[in-house]
Amino acid sequence: MSARFASLARVALTALAVAAAACRPASAYPEGPYGVVRGGVLPDLAFEGALPSGARGAVHLHDYLAPPGGPASLLVVEVSGGLWCGTCRWYASHEGEITAGRGPDRLERLSVILGDRDNAPARPEDAQAWQQAFALRGTAVAADPGVSLGALLEGRGAPLPLFVLVDRRSMRVAEVLSNPAPEHLTGRIEAALATLDGEPAPPPPEEVLVAGAFRRNEWDLLTETTLPAAPPPDPTNAVADAPAARALGRALFFDLGLSPSQGVACASCHDPAKGLSDGRAVARGAGIGDRRTPAIGLAAHARWQFWDGRADTLWAQALGPLEDAREMGGSRVLVAQRIASAHSAGYARAFPDPPLPETSGWPAQGKPGEPAFEAMSAGDRDAATQVFVNAGKAIAAYERTFTVKPNRLDAYLRGDRDALDPLERYGLLQFARAGCLQCHWGPRLTDDAFHDTRTATGRRDGTADRGRLAGVAAWRASPFRADGPWSDDPDARPAPRNDAPDALLGQLRTPPLRGVADLSHWGHGGAEGSLAAVTEAYGKGGVPAGDPSSAGPREPWLPLFGETVQWALVPFLKTLTAEPSAP
């Protein structure tokens, strides 16, 4: 675990233990030595979260203390990342299997979550959301934003969830398991209870393997990677699925005239012939960027846009490059003027009301902060912005039609066991077993959350990318938010968090792995030139903690893996093609 996370955990642990001790009866809780390690007595921590009833309230470890003379009983503390965590979600949805056949006199369960859906530190409302998402009424869910149980993560190199088996009579940690096979978890629970009863442990249950290799939890998560269907509705864009808007959006997507140089279009960086990316280490348009251009074949399915999540809709993302000096270098007035001169008929079909404004008296260029734009009347500025926004919504309507073709992994998971060769199947097994499914799960093989993996920057000056911290600030400053004045449904999305800057610093959005085989550079900064370099970087934990090319600490729940796994992953990753279909 990184020094910052370790320090944070120690501070939180001490503070929570002291606070809890101040409000409990004397000698009600076992004396130390306290420690969040095997054999240690868990401190009497207190959390805010969701009570078993579903109400918000305080969750105390001393509430799980069993009478010292009573029967042996276990507390199973499940430490999960939150809604972003695929491996955690599987166990939460199978919660009943853990407690089946065991009453509360023998087994109690406490769920502890560390983050929200985007991997910002958890709040009590996130604990309630977790409880509701998996129908966990009857089980308390604690929010642990300070990672007070973080010492359990040290040296594990394996993913969440963690299962901490605790003797309720002594509150001593009996065992810690990381994302175990379901049969192994139930077997260890039975063995721990037998040991506490003074009885011999029963024989471990037989492990159930699917396709001769995969644990049931691994296979279930893998089979959820089938190609997604139509993208989810976008209520913030009234023309998201309108044919006329889609036709206009296609014309705009390939129009070089939306840039002052007449040389850059959306398709310049999102070339269908290059997997809807550009084949470069970092983007190059009117200037040179700091980040690799992502492929956008399934971008309409993403919860956030850009590496830092500074846009929360596809249409807001489309607007960013149009006015970015290093991308297309244009402005909203230029966009409106171009539409008036080259796309007026298509615009009228897509947006008949209000009609396209008269632009003959407008300047050739202009955006907020520029003198030419500020000199326009308020009505003309709003009219130009409305045309600009409509252009973004039309481009988004076109991009929503992008699909990708199935790959050999899809065929394998559909039942064609010969679709992958032995090396590729072994790589897939290591992908599941090493912990990659913690973040790379679902149809696009991404959690759409933000993580600090300590990968190298793409900035030309070599300084670190501030990532999500800068992205949230940019989102807050933008008028083109899902809850903003240009949205067609301003109540559609709650605001993201920005109350934990240390946690957000350096976080970047988990890239989808569909299409990873089609790239020529990898990482947000395009610093990795081969898939082998990618797996080596991730296996080693990214650049060292003192390296200035990356910001923030690497998250302690991200797995580490050695050269055998690093090399085994490469043949499998090469099967993850995503040949685009862009009508």
Sequence and secondary structure as in RCSB ss.txt:
>XXXX:A:sequence
MSARFASLARVALTALAVAAAACRPASAYPEGPYGVVRGGVLPDLAFEGALPSGARGAVHLHDYLAPPGGPASLL
VVEVSGGLWCGTCRWYASHEGEITAGRGPDRLERLSVILGDRDNAPARPEDAQAWQQAFALRGTAVAADPGVSLG
ALLEGRGAPLPLFVLVDRRSMRVAEVLSNPAPEHLTGRIEAALATLDGEPAPPPPEEVLVAGAFRRNEWDLLTET
TLPAAPPPDPTNAVADAPAARALGRALFFDLGLSPSQGVACASCHDPAKGLSDGRAVARGAGIGDRRTPAIGLAA
HARWQFWDGRADTLWAQALGPLEDAREMGGSRVLVAQRIASAHSAGYARAFPDPPLPETSGWPAQGKPGEPAFEA
MSAGDRDAATQVFVNAGKAIAAYERTFTVKPNRLDAYLRGDRDALDPLERYGLLQFARAGCLQCHWGPRLTDDAF
HDTRTATGRRDGTADRGRLAGVAAWRASPFRADGPWSDDPDARPAPRNDAPDALLGQLRTPPLRGVADLSHWGHG
GAEGSLAAVTEAYGKGGVPAGDPSSAGPREPWLPLFGETVQWALVPFLKTLTAEPSAP
>XXXX:A:secstr
  HHHHHHHHHHHHHHHHHHHHTS TT S    B SSTTSB    EEEEE TTS EEEEEGGGG   TTS   EE
EEEEE  TT HHHHHHHHTHHHHHTT  TTTEEEEEEE B TTSSB  HHHHHHHHHHTT TTSEEEE TT TTG
GGGTTT S S EEEEEETTTTEEEEEEES  HHHHHHHHHHHHHHHHT          EETTTEEHHHHHHHHTT
S   S    TT TTTT HHHHHHHHHHHT GGGSTTS   HHHHSBGGGTTB SSSS BSSSB SS     TTGG
G SSBSTT  BSSHHHHHHHHHH TTTT   HHHHHHHHHHHSHHHHHHH  SS     TTS SS  TTSHHHHT
S HHHHHHHHHHHHHHHHHHHHHHTT EE   HHHHHHTT TTSS HHHHHHHHHHHHTTGGGTS TTTT    E
E        TT     THHHHHHHHHH S STTSTT S TTSS     S HHHHTT EE   STTGGG SSBSTT
  B SHHHHHHHHHHTSS TT TTS S   TTS    HHHHHHHHHHHTT    EE  
